[in-house]
Amino acid sequence: MNAHAATQKALNAYLTGQARVETQEWERARQALASTGRADLLARTELLRCAAQSASLALAGPCAGFEALRRDAAAPELAYADFLQAQRLTAAQVAVLPPPQRAVAQRLAGTASGGDAAAMLVAVEDPLSRLVGVAALFQAGQAGPAVVALAVDTASAQGWRRPLIAWLTVQADQAQAAGDVDTAARARRRLAVVAP
């Protein structure tokens, strides 16, 4: 219970940009889980931390905290670590992912029917899971303006400053590249409001 509470506080602190609180709470969660001697639980927690970083476009490369525990991880955690890197997963790996990530993983693997990516992501109820899905599509070069706008709206609705800054930046850059000066300017004005 202590680990769960600390993990939730750490996630919220990370997403809202409270670095000091985030560091303290992740350390509390790690200590509580280490006392169980279960590397699998610690690996799952590290993946959750990396999922928040991915949702904020701050995960550069493999999930370092998880990689140190990879040998003791189960198939679902291994698949999720690969998903966070936007890798093409096998059908068996997709089957063990959390349900909110399966449709995105199928799309990345080329086994899903076409359809609208934004509509697929709107169906994901959990906001963090939705942002993780958008991030995977973005890494794979499959996040168009509607998907990025969904990420902006999701982060904004939650009051999650860190991912909001990341996705507004992407939105401004995408719009600028497409010649959509109005959308780019609107995204930059919003950035000026939310950036510390």
N, C-alpha and C positions, 0 to 999 in steps of 0.2 A: 504494500500500500504506500509506503514511503517513497519507493522508487517511482511508482506510477504518478503520485502527486508531484514529485520533483520534476519528472519528465514533462508533464503537462505545463508546469510553470516555466520550465526552460524553453519549451517550444514557443509558448506565448511571448516570452521575453525576447527570444530570437526574432520572431516575426514582427514584433513591434519595435525592434531596434534598441532594446535595453541590454546592452552587452554585459554589464557587470552582473546583473541578476541572472542572465543566461548562463554565464560561466559558473556561478555559485550553484545553480540548480542542476546543471549537468553533472557537476562534481558530486552533489548529494545523491543523485540517481545512480551514478557509477559506484559510489561507496555502498549504497544499499544493495545493489545487484551483486557486487563483488562478494558481499557477505554470504550470499547463497552458494557461491562456488559454481554458478551456472553460466558458462561462457555463451551458451545459446541465447540466454536472456539479455546479456550484455551486448551481443552482436545485434539483436533485434533493436535495442535502444540506439545503438550507433547508426543503424539504418534509418531510424526515425529522424535522428539529427541530420543525417545527410539528405533525407527527403525534404526537410525544411530548407536546407541550403539549395537543393535543386529547384525548389519552388521559387526561390529568390534569385535564381541564376548565379549562385555563388559556389556551386560545386564544380570545381575544376579537377577533372580526373576522377579516378576511383575513390570510393568512400574509405578514407584512410583508417578511421576508427574500426570499421568493419573488416577491412583487409587483414588487420592484425589478428582477427578472430575467425577468419574464413574457414580454417580447418575444422572447427567445431560447429559450424553452422549447418542447419538443415536445408533441404531443397528449397523451401519457400524463401528463405533469406538469401540463398545464393541467386535465385531467379530475380528477386527484387533488387539486389545489388547490380545485376546486369541490366535490369530495366532502367534503373536510375542513370545508367550510361547510354540509354537509348539503343541498346544492342538488340539485334533481331533474336528473338527467343524461339525455342522449339515449342510445339504444341504442349508437350509435357510441362515445360517451364511456365507457359502461360496459364495452364490449369492450376498451378499452385500459387499464383499471384493473388493478392487481395482482389476481390471482385471489382472494385472501382477502377483497377488498372488493366483489367483483361482486354477491354475493347481497344484501348490505346496500343497495348502490346500486340494485339492481332493486326492492327493497322500498320504498325512498324514492321511486322513480319510479312506483310503483304497478304495475309490470309483473311482479312476482313473485307466485307463489301465496301465499295467506295463511300458514298454518303458524305454528309456534311460533318466535318470534324468538330465544328463549334456545337452543333446540335448533339453530337455524341457526348461531348464534355459537359453540356448543360445537364444531362441526365445524371452526372456524378454529383451526389448530394453533398458529400463532405468537401468543404472548401480547400483543405490542404491536399486531398487526393486529386481534386480538379486541377490545382496549380501544378502538382507533380506531373500529371498527364500532359498539361500544356508544355511544361518544360521538356518532357521527353520528345514531344512532337517538334518543338523548337530546335532541339539539338539535332534532330534528324532532318531539319530543313522543311518541315511540313506544317509550320504554324503561320498561316496567313493572317491578314488584318483582323478578320472576325474572331479568330482564336486568341490573338493577342488582346483584342478588346475585351474578350471574356475574362482573360487573366487580370486585366486592369480592374474590371468591374468586381471580380471576386475578391481581390486583395483590398480594394477600396471598401467594399461592404463589410469586411472583417476588421477594418482599421489596422491592417498589417502594413506598416510603413516600409519595411525592408523589401518585400516582394513588389509592393506598389511602385517604389522608385525604380526597381529593375524593369518591370513591365512597361511603365510609362516611357522609360528610355528607349526600349525596343520599339514601342509604338511610334514615338517621335522619329526614330531612325528609319523605320519602315515607311512611314508616311513621306518623309523627306525624299527617300530614294524613289518612291512612286510618283513624286511630284505633287502630292497632296499637301500643299502648304498650310491649309487651314487646320487639318488634323494634327500636323506636326506642331504648329504653333499652340494649339489647344493643349496638347500633351506636355509641351514645355512649360506652359503657364501652370498646369497642375503640378508639375515637378517642382516649380518654384514655391508652391504652397506647402508641399509635403516634405521637401528636402530640409534636413536640419540646418 
